[in-house]
């Protein structure tokens, strides 16, 4: 069941449902909060909900750095792979959040 609360910075929605982690999000308008709550609860009811909160706060650059520093160091072509990752990090797409990426990017 969703709980919608007025806060000084807008409206906060909290959804607690058995079998799912509690999730919350803030909105400027109450109508946006209600619509989001309905959509999320509907996905949970249909068992198709996917928690995207981590993807909404993680950039592609952060993932590339983690890959470069933790995975690629074990590969034979580490030096070349490190260079390729560093080139990708210099592009603006590295600053995009994972949740906003599309295949056309």
FENHUMO-V724420 format. One record per helix or strand of 2 or more residues. SS is the DSSP state (@ for helix, = for strand). FROM is the first residue (numbers start at 1). LEN is the number of residues. Records with the same first field share a line. If there is no record, write none. Layout:
SS->FROM-LEN + FROM-LEN
This chain:
=->2-6 + 10-6 + 23-5
@->30-16 + 53-5 + 60-11 + 72-3 + 78-12 + 92-4 + 98-3
